[in-house]
Amino acid sequence: MTNIICLLYVGWVTNYIASVYVKVQEPISEKKLEEDKGDTLRIIERLDHLENVIKQHIQEAPPKPEEKPAEAFSDSSLFAHWGQDLSPENRRIALKQFQYYGYNAYLSDRLPLDRPLPDLRPNGCRNLTFPDRLPEVSIVFIFVNEALSVILRSIHSAIDRTPAHLLKEIILVDDNSNNEELKEKLKKYIDEVNAQKPGFIKVVRHSKQEGLIRSRVSGWRVATAPVVALFDAHVEFNVGWAEPVLARIKENRKRVISPSFDNIKYDNFEIEEYPLSAQGFDWELWCRYLNPPKSWWKLENTTAPIRSPALIGCFIVDREYFQEIGLLDEGMEVYGGENVELGIRV
């Protein structure tokens, strides 16, 4: 099994739901507004079921910072397990950032980019051996108005925990962020890396917000390695993630791989281990986390891959095979359908 640790939050969902309504040009009837509102709430409720880590604030409308002091939010989920020793001013700053990003960006900014991570792989994974000659991989990170420190930690972990001879390049796709710190400060970091390894980090900046799916396709179009790994820019790669993925694709280029994910807690950034699971979908085509099938349990081998009819939005795929199956549906505007649709295509 291969491990990736993912930070769960609601920023992408709300941003892309909002973008759908911004594009509507004609006046909208009250009835239509109510229907759209119902659809939006339905999406949020389903995500609440899938990502219970964020259920305390997924439907909250955050009050304007100037209306209430930070002390009034002492019962906020942000401060349930963290931040009791902060001054009132720092609590205000932390809360404002939390309301903007959906996770504790204040804490993230104060954590090292190369922080140690617990090795949560099944014991057998540590003893596996892999072929010496594996295909190179291009890692694509997509983001819009993400916290800079979270993006940099994603990049840093990819560089630190991917064998140098396997990592050909990193591609950043900025889906029209308006956060100023994602321009000059991010460029400075990229220039420092590229000064030592020219062209290693490439940047794609959209002139308008294209959405989650088209952003992934933008990254794929720039990639040059035989294998492409498509990720959100709020992950941290763990040790030994790349070799088992690339070995499986080398055996069969028609395999699309979803790593084993654990969770970065949104409030204190501690690592929470998730059980191994498959991903399926119901009759409404909502992705669901499932127990591995009985056939997998009978193997009594926790290092064995799990066949899954659907997969989480972050995945690794042979670059040419991805094109052969039609990439992703670029007509999709909002998170939530690509994981099921890709499973059906494959």
C-alpha positions as CSV (number, residue, x, y, z in Angstrom):
1,M,0.0,0.0,0.0
2,T,1.1,3.6,-0.6
3,N,0.4,6.4,1.8
4,I,-0.7,10.0,1.1
5,I,-2.0,12.3,3.9
6,C,-4.8,14.7,2.9
7,L,-6.0,17.9,4.5
8,L,-9.8,17.9,4.4
9,Y,-11.7,21.2,4.2
10,V,-14.7,22.8,2.4
11,G,-13.0,25.6,0.5
12,W,-13.0,23.9,-2.9
13,V,-16.6,23.0,-2.6
14,T,-17.9,26.4,-1.7
15,N,-15.7,28.1,-4.2
16,Y,-16.9,26.0,-7.1
17,I,-20.5,26.1,-6.1
18,A,-20.2,29.8,-6.1
19,S,-18.6,29.9,-9.5
20,V,-21.6,28.1,-11.1
21,Y,-23.9,30.9,-10.1
22,V,-21.6,33.7,-11.1
23,K,-21.7,32.4,-14.6
24,V,-25.5,32.8,-14.9
25,Q,-26.2,36.0,-16.9
26,E,-30.0,36.1,-17.0
27,P,-32.4,37.1,-14.1
28,I,-33.3,34.1,-12.1
29,S,-36.8,33.4,-10.7
30,E,-37.4,32.9,-7.0
31,K,-38.4,29.4,-7.7
32,K,-35.2,28.6,-9.5
33,L,-33.1,30.2,-6.7
34,E,-34.9,27.9,-4.2
35,E,-34.2,24.9,-6.4
36,D,-30.5,25.9,-6.7
37,K,-30.3,26.5,-3.0
38,G,-31.7,23.0,-2.4
39,D,-29.2,21.4,-4.7
40,T,-26.3,23.2,-2.9
41,L,-27.5,22.1,0.5
42,R,-27.9,18.6,-0.8
43,I,-24.3,18.6,-2.0
44,I,-23.1,19.9,1.4
45,E,-25.1,17.4,3.3
46,R,-23.6,14.5,1.3
47,L,-20.1,15.8,1.8
48,D,-21.0,16.1,5.5
49,H,-21.7,12.3,5.5
50,L,-18.5,11.5,3.6
51,E,-16.1,13.8,5.5
52,N,-17.4,13.8,9.1
53,V,-14.2,15.5,10.1
54,I,-15.6,18.8,9.1
55,K,-19.2,18.3,10.0
56,Q,-19.1,21.0,12.8
57,H,-18.7,23.8,10.4
58,I,-19.7,22.7,6.9
59,Q,-23.1,24.4,6.9
60,E,-22.1,27.4,9.1
61,A,-22.2,30.8,7.6
62,P,-19.1,32.4,9.2
63,P,-20.0,35.8,10.8
64,K,-18.1,38.9,9.6
65,P,-14.9,39.3,11.7
66,E,-15.8,42.9,12.5
67,E,-19.1,42.0,14.0
68,K,-17.8,39.9,16.9
69,P,-14.5,39.7,18.7
70,A,-12.6,36.4,18.7
71,E,-13.5,35.8,22.3
72,A,-17.1,35.3,21.2
73,F,-15.9,32.3,19.2
74,S,-14.2,30.4,22.1
75,D,-16.5,27.5,21.4
76,S,-15.5,27.4,17.7
77,S,-14.3,24.0,16.5
78,L,-10.9,25.6,15.7
79,F,-10.2,26.0,19.4
80,A,-11.6,22.8,20.7
81,H,-8.2,21.0,20.7
82,W,-5.8,23.8,19.9
83,G,-5.0,27.5,20.6
84,Q,-6.0,27.9,24.3
85,D,-2.7,29.7,25.0
86,L,-3.1,32.2,22.2
87,S,-3.6,35.9,23.0
88,P,-6.9,37.5,22.0
89,E,-5.3,39.2,19.0
90,N,-3.8,36.0,17.7
91,R,-7.1,34.2,18.2
92,R,-8.7,36.8,16.0
93,I,-6.1,36.3,13.4
94,A,-6.3,32.5,13.5
95,L,-10.1,32.6,13.4
96,K,-10.2,34.9,10.4
97,Q,-7.8,32.7,8.5
98,F,-9.8,29.6,9.5
99,Q,-13.0,31.2,8.2
100,Y,-11.3,32.0,4.9
101,Y,-9.4,28.7,4.3
102,G,-11.5,26.2,6.1
103,Y,-8.5,24.9,8.0
104,N,-5.9,26.2,10.5
105,A,-3.7,28.3,8.2
106,Y,-2.3,30.2,11.2
107,L,-0.8,26.9,12.6
108,S,0.3,25.7,9.2
109,D,2.3,28.9,8.7
110,R,4.2,28.0,11.8
111,L,5.0,24.4,11.1
112,P,8.2,23.3,9.3
113,L,7.8,22.4,5.6
114,D,9.7,19.2,6.2
115,R,7.9,18.2,9.4
116,P,8.3,14.5,10.3
117,L,5.3,12.2,9.6
118,P,4.4,8.9,11.2
119,D,4.9,5.9,8.9
120,L,1.4,4.4,8.8
121,R,1.9,1.8,6.2
122,P,1.0,-1.8,7.0
123,N,4.1,-3.6,8.4
124,G,4.5,-5.7,5.3
125,C,4.8,-2.7,3.0
126,R,8.2,-1.8,4.6
127,N,9.7,-5.1,3.4
128,L,8.5,-5.1,-0.2
129,T,11.0,-4.8,-3.0
130,F,10.4,-3.2,-6.4
131,P,12.1,-3.3,-9.9
132,D,15.1,-1.0,-10.3
133,R,13.7,0.5,-13.5
134,L,10.4,2.2,-12.9
135,P,8.8,4.9,-15.0
136,E,9.2,8.6,-14.1
137,V,6.3,10.6,-12.7
138,S,5.1,14.1,-13.1
139,I,3.2,15.4,-10.0
140,V,0.5,17.9,-10.7
141,F,-0.9,20.1,-7.8
142,I,-4.0,22.1,-8.4
143,F,-5.2,25.0,-6.2
144,V,-7.2,28.2,-5.9
145,N,-6.6,30.6,-3.0
146,E,-4.9,27.9,-0.9
147,A,-2.7,28.9,2.0
148,L,0.9,29.3,0.7
149,S,2.4,27.2,3.5
150,V,0.1,24.3,2.7
151,I,1.1,24.4,-1.0
152,L,4.8,24.6,-0.1
153,R,4.5,21.7,2.3
154,S,2.9,19.6,-0.5
155,I,5.7,20.4,-2.8
156,H,8.4,19.9,-0.2
157,S,7.0,16.5,0.8
158,A,6.8,15.4,-2.8
159,I,10.5,16.3,-3.3
160,D,11.7,14.8,0.0
161,R,9.8,11.5,-0.2
162,T,10.0,10.7,-3.9
163,P,13.2,9.1,-5.2
164,A,15.0,11.8,-7.2
165,H,15.4,9.5,-10.3
166,L,11.6,8.9,-10.4
167,L,10.3,12.5,-10.0
168,K,10.7,14.2,-13.3
169,E,8.8,17.4,-12.5
170,I,6.2,19.2,-10.4
171,I,3.5,21.2,-12.1
172,L,1.4,23.8,-10.3
173,V,-2.0,24.7,-11.7
174,D,-3.3,28.0,-10.2
175,D,-7.0,28.2,-11.0
176,N,-7.1,32.0,-11.0
177,S,-6.3,32.7,-7.4
178,N,-6.6,36.3,-6.2
179,N,-4.5,35.7,-3.1
180,E,-1.5,38.0,-3.5
181,E,0.8,35.8,-1.5
182,L,0.4,33.1,-4.2
183,K,2.1,35.3,-6.7
184,E,5.4,36.9,-5.7
185,K,6.1,34.7,-2.7
186,L,5.3,31.5,-4.5
187,K,7.3,32.6,-7.5
188,K,10.3,33.3,-5.2
189,Y,10.2,29.7,-3.9
190,I,9.8,28.3,-7.4
191,D,12.8,30.3,-8.6
192,E,14.9,29.1,-5.8
193,V,14.1,25.4,-6.6
194,N,14.6,25.9,-10.3
195,A,17.9,27.7,-9.8
196,Q,19.3,24.3,-8.6
197,K,17.3,22.2,-11.0
198,P,16.2,24.2,-14.1
199,G,12.6,23.7,-15.2
200,F,11.8,21.3,-12.4
201,I,8.7,23.2,-11.2
202,K,6.4,24.4,-13.9
203,V,3.4,26.8,-13.3
204,V,0.1,27.1,-15.2
205,R,-1.9,30.1,-14.2
206,H,-5.5,30.3,-15.5
207,S,-6.8,33.7,-16.6
208,K,-10.2,32.8,-15.3
209,Q,-11.5,30.2,-12.9
210,E,-11.9,26.9,-14.9
211,G,-12.9,24.6,-12.1
212,L,-11.5,21.4,-10.5
213,I,-11.7,19.1,-13.6
214,R,-10.3,21.4,-16.2
215,S,-7.5,22.3,-13.8
216,R,-6.5,18.7,-13.6
217,V,-6.6,18.4,-17.4
218,S,-4.5,21.6,-17.7
219,G,-1.8,20.0,-15.5
220,W,-1.9,16.8,-17.5
221,R,-1.4,18.7,-20.8
222,V,1.9,20.2,-19.5
223,A,3.2,16.9,-18.0
224,T,6.0,15.1,-19.9
225,A,6.7,12.0,-17.7
226,P,5.2,8.6,-18.7
227,V,3.1,8.6,-15.5
228,V,1.1,11.6,-14.2
229,A,0.0,12.0,-10.5
230,L,-2.9,14.4,-10.1
231,F,-3.3,15.8,-6.6
232,D,-4.9,18.7,-4.7
233,A,-2.3,21.0,-3.2
234,H,-3.2,20.2,0.4
235,V,-1.5,16.8,0.8
236,E,1.7,15.5,2.3
237,F,3.4,12.6,0.7
238,N,4.6,9.9,3.1
239,V,7.6,7.6,2.8
240,G,7.6,5.0,0.1
241,W,4.5,6.2,-1.7
242,A,5.9,6.2,-5.3
243,E,7.5,2.8,-5.8
244,P,4.4,0.6,-5.4
245,V,2.3,2.9,-7.6
246,L,4.8,3.0,-10.4
247,A,5.4,-0.7,-10.2
248,R,1.7,-1.5,-10.6
249,I,1.4,0.8,-13.6
250,K,4.6,-0.7,-15.1
251,E,2.9,-4.2,-14.9
252,N,-0.2,-2.9,-16.6
253,R,-0.5,0.6,-18.1
254,K,-4.3,0.4,-17.9
255,R,-4.3,0.6,-14.2
256,V,-5.5,3.8,-12.5
257,I,-4.2,4.0,-9.0
258,S,-5.6,5.8,-5.9
259,P,-3.2,5.9,-3.0
260,S,-4.2,5.0,0.6
261,F,-5.1,8.3,2.3
262,D,-4.9,9.3,5.9
263,N,-6.2,12.6,7.3
264,I,-4.5,15.9,8.4
265,K,-6.8,17.2,11.0
266,Y,-8.0,20.7,10.0
267,D,-7.7,22.2,13.5
268,N,-4.3,21.0,14.9
269,F,-2.7,19.4,11.8
270,E,-2.2,16.1,13.6
271,I,-2.2,13.0,11.5
272,E,-5.2,10.7,11.8
273,E,-4.9,7.2,10.4
274,Y,-7.8,6.1,8.1
275,P,-8.7,2.4,7.6
276,L,-8.0,0.8,4.3
277,S,-11.0,1.0,2.1
278,A,-12.4,0.8,-1.4
279,Q,-14.6,3.4,-3.0
280,G,-17.9,2.7,-4.7
281,F,-21.0,4.6,-5.6
282,D,-24.7,4.4,-4.9
283,W,-27.7,4.8,-7.4
284,E,-27.4,8.6,-7.1
285,L,-23.8,8.2,-8.3
286,W,-22.4,9.6,-5.0
287,C,-19.0,8.1,-4.2
288,R,-18.9,6.1,-1.0
289,Y,-16.1,4.6,1.1
290,L,-16.5,0.8,1.3
291,N,-15.0,-2.1,3.2
292,P,-12.5,-4.0,1.0
293,P,-14.2,-7.0,-0.7
294,K,-14.2,-10.4,0.9
295,S,-11.7,-11.6,-1.7
296,W,-9.2,-9.1,-0.4
297,W,-9.6,-10.2,3.2
298,K,-9.2,-13.8,2.3
299,L,-5.7,-13.0,1.0
300,E,-4.6,-12.2,4.5
301,N,-2.1,-9.8,3.0
302,T,-2.5,-6.1,3.9
303,T,0.1,-5.1,1.2
304,A,-2.2,-6.4,-1.6
305,P,-3.9,-3.7,-3.7
306,I,-7.7,-3.3,-3.4
307,R,-9.8,-3.3,-6.6
308,S,-12.2,-0.4,-6.4
309,P,-15.0,0.6,-8.8
310,A,-14.5,4.3,-8.1
311,L,-11.7,6.4,-6.7
312,I,-11.0,9.6,-4.8
313,G,-10.2,12.6,-7.0
314,C,-6.4,12.3,-6.5
315,F,-5.0,9.5,-8.6
316,I,-2.0,8.3,-10.7
317,V,-2.3,7.2,-14.3
318,D,-0.3,6.4,-17.4
319,R,-0.2,9.7,-19.3
320,E,-1.0,8.2,-22.7
321,Y,-3.6,5.8,-21.5
322,F,-5.4,8.7,-19.8
323,Q,-5.7,10.4,-23.2
324,E,-6.9,7.1,-24.8
325,I,-9.9,7.0,-22.4
326,G,-10.8,10.6,-23.0
327,L,-9.2,12.3,-19.9
328,L,-11.9,13.7,-17.6
329,D,-15.2,15.3,-18.6
330,E,-14.3,19.0,-18.9
331,G,-17.9,20.0,-18.8
332,M,-18.0,19.2,-15.1
333,E,-18.1,22.4,-13.0
334,V,-18.2,21.1,-9.4
335,Y,-16.4,18.5,-7.3
336,G,-18.0,15.2,-6.9
337,G,-18.7,13.3,-10.1
338,E,-15.3,12.8,-11.7
339,N,-14.3,10.0,-9.4
340,V,-17.3,7.9,-10.4
341,E,-17.2,8.8,-14.1
342,L,-13.5,7.9,-14.3
343,G,-14.2,4.5,-12.7
344,I,-16.8,3.8,-15.4
345,R,-14.5,4.8,-18.2
346,V,-11.7,2.6,-17.0
